[in-house]
């Protein structure tokens, strides 16, 4: 009797597994967990300006030039060309990714001969490119939605385009960026929204692609 019951129970288990299409020797994973298979992550992003760029243009250039303009009666205009980034990450854990970021920021400068801004004296672009190793910590890891924070440390090369009668200026600086909060929505292809403090855009949007 016991032997017959065991046979019936085994048959029920086999039928149930067949109906579910699941090999009893394989671990059961929901299809929603397939996103953990993506190890590589490529993306591009764009924003208006960075916290560093804002600081430089207000305190390092803006205030000194305001003093100079009050003396020589010249006028100065600054227009951001934008902040653009490229990133690559490799997932070493479901909650941790290592990679690198490249960030470009440009500012278009115009100098006028007088305070009425009637005649342009010269124009040039202040540019910077930051190259930073990066680590990203994912604290909400769902199939479609991820929330994360990150930190980047590297170098930032900054230079001015050639001005009339002057040599181009350039310097190499320490670069850092902190991402207090970032949001990614999507599986293989995704969109992102991110806040930053440092050389990356203060607020940026972007797109990315994950693959194995």
C-alpha positions in Angstrom: 0.0 0.0 0.0 2.8 2.4 0.9 4.6 1.4 -2.3 1.6 2.3 -4.4 1.1 5.6 -2.6 4.7 6.5 -3.3 4.3 5.6 -7.0 1.2 7.8 -7.3 2.9 10.7 -5.5 5.9 10.4 -7.8 3.7 10.4 -10.9 1.8 13.5 -9.7 5.1 15.3 -9.2 6.3 14.3 -12.7 3.1 15.5 -14.3 3.2 18.8 -12.4 6.8 19.4 -13.5 5.9 18.6 -17.1 3.0 21.0 -17.1 5.2 23.7 -15.7 7.9 23.0 -18.4 10.5 22.9 -15.7 13.4 20.4 -15.3 13.3 19.2 -11.7 17.1 19.2 -11.6 17.4 22.9 -12.6 16.9 25.8 -10.2 13.7 27.7 -10.6 14.2 31.3 -11.7 11.5 33.7 -12.7 11.9 35.3 -16.1 11.9 38.6 -14.3 15.4 37.7 -13.0 17.0 37.5 -16.5 18.2 41.1 -16.1 20.8 39.8 -13.7 22.5 38.1 -16.6 23.5 41.4 -18.2 27.1 42.1 -17.2 28.0 45.0 -19.6 26.4 48.4 -19.6 27.0 51.2 -22.2 25.3 54.6 -22.1 25.4 58.2 -23.1 23.9 61.3 -21.3 23.5 65.0 -21.5 22.8 68.0 -19.3 23.0 71.7 -19.2 26.0 72.3 -16.8 27.9 70.7 -13.9 28.3 71.9 -10.4 32.0 72.4 -11.0 31.3 74.4 -14.2 28.8 76.6 -12.3 31.3 77.2 -9.5 34.1 78.0 -11.9 32.1 80.4 -14.0 30.6 82.3 -11.0 33.5 82.4 -8.6 36.6 81.8 -10.7 35.6 83.8 -13.8 32.4 85.6 -13.2 33.3 87.7 -10.1 36.8 88.6 -11.3 35.5 89.5 -14.8 32.8 91.6 -13.2 35.5 93.6 -11.4 37.5 93.9 -14.6 34.6 95.0 -16.6 33.8 97.8 -14.2 37.3 99.1 -14.8 37.7 98.6 -18.5 34.0 99.0 -19.4 34.0 95.8 -21.4 31.1 93.3 -21.2 31.3 89.5 -21.0 28.7 86.8 -21.8 28.9 83.1 -21.0 26.7 80.5 -22.6 26.9 76.8 -21.7 27.3 74.4 -24.7 26.2 71.6 -22.5 27.7 68.7 -20.5 27.9 65.3 -22.3 28.9 62.0 -21.0 29.7 58.4 -21.9 29.9 55.5 -19.5 30.8 51.8 -19.4 30.1 49.5 -16.4 30.7 45.9 -15.7 28.6 44.2 -13.1 30.6 42.2 -10.5 27.7 41.8 -8.1 23.9 42.4 -8.5 24.4 45.5 -6.3 27.9 46.7 -7.5 29.2 47.8 -10.9 32.7 49.0 -11.8 33.5 51.1 -14.9 34.6 54.5 -16.2 33.1 57.8 -17.3 34.1 60.4 -19.8 32.5 63.8 -19.4 32.8 66.8 -21.7 31.6 70.3 -20.8 31.8 73.4 -23.0 31.2 77.1 -22.3 31.1 79.7 -25.1 32.6 83.1 -24.1 32.0 86.4 -25.8 33.9 89.6 -25.0 32.4 93.0 -26.1 34.4 96.2 -26.6 32.0 98.2 -24.4 29.2 97.8 -21.9 26.5 98.3 -24.6 27.5 94.9 -26.2 27.4 96.6 -29.6 30.7 95.2 -31.0 32.3 91.8 -30.3 35.9 92.0 -29.5 36.6 88.2 -29.3 34.9 84.8 -28.8 36.3 81.6 -27.5 35.2 78.3 -25.9 36.3 77.0 -22.5 36.3 73.2 -22.6 37.0 70.4 -20.2 37.2 66.6 -20.5 37.2 64.4 -17.4 38.2 60.8 -17.4 37.2 59.0 -14.2 37.1 55.4 -13.0 33.7 54.8 -11.4 31.8 52.6 -9.0 28.1 52.3 -8.9 26.0 50.9 -6.0 22.5 49.7 -6.9 20.3 49.8 -3.8 17.0 48.9 -5.7 17.4 46.2 -8.3 14.2 45.3 -10.0 13.7 43.9 -13.5 12.7 47.3 -15.0 13.6 49.9 -12.3 17.0 50.5 -10.7 18.0 53.1 -8.1 21.6 53.7 -7.6 24.4 55.9 -6.2 28.0 56.3 -7.3 31.3 57.9 -7.0 33.9 58.8 -9.7 37.5 60.0 -9.2 40.0 60.9 -12.0 41.5 63.8 -13.9 40.0 66.8 -15.7 41.8 68.6 -18.6 40.5 72.2 -19.0 41.5 74.6 -21.8 40.5 77.8 -23.5 40.2 78.0 -27.3 42.7 80.3 -29.0 41.9 83.9 -28.5 42.9 86.8 -30.8 46.4 87.8 -29.9 46.6 85.4 -27.0 47.9 81.9 -26.4 45.5 79.1 -25.6 45.3 78.3 -21.9 45.1 74.8 -20.5 45.5 72.9 -17.2 45.1 69.5 -15.7 43.0 69.2 -12.5 41.8 66.6 -10.1 38.3 65.5 -11.0 35.6 63.9 -8.9 31.9 63.3 -9.0 29.3 62.0 -6.6 25.9 60.7 -7.7 23.6 60.8 -4.7 20.7 59.3 -6.7 20.2 57.9 -10.1 17.2 56.2 -11.8 17.3 53.7 -14.7 14.1 52.4 -16.3 14.2 49.5 -18.8 15.8 46.1 -19.3 18.2 45.8 -22.2 17.5 49.3 -23.4 16.9 51.8 -20.7 16.5 55.5 -20.0 18.2 57.2 -17.0 17.8 60.3 -14.9 20.6 61.3 -12.6 21.7 64.0 -10.2 25.4 64.8 -9.7 27.8 66.9 -7.7 31.1 67.4 -9.4 32.2 67.4 -13.1 29.2 65.6 -14.5 26.0 67.3 -15.3 24.1 68.6 -12.2 21.0 67.0 -13.6 21.2 64.8 -16.7 19.2 62.4 -18.8 20.5 59.6 -21.0 20.0 56.2 -22.6 21.9 53.0 -22.2 22.2 49.4 -23.4 22.9 46.2 -21.4 24.3 43.0 -22.8 25.9 39.8 -21.7 
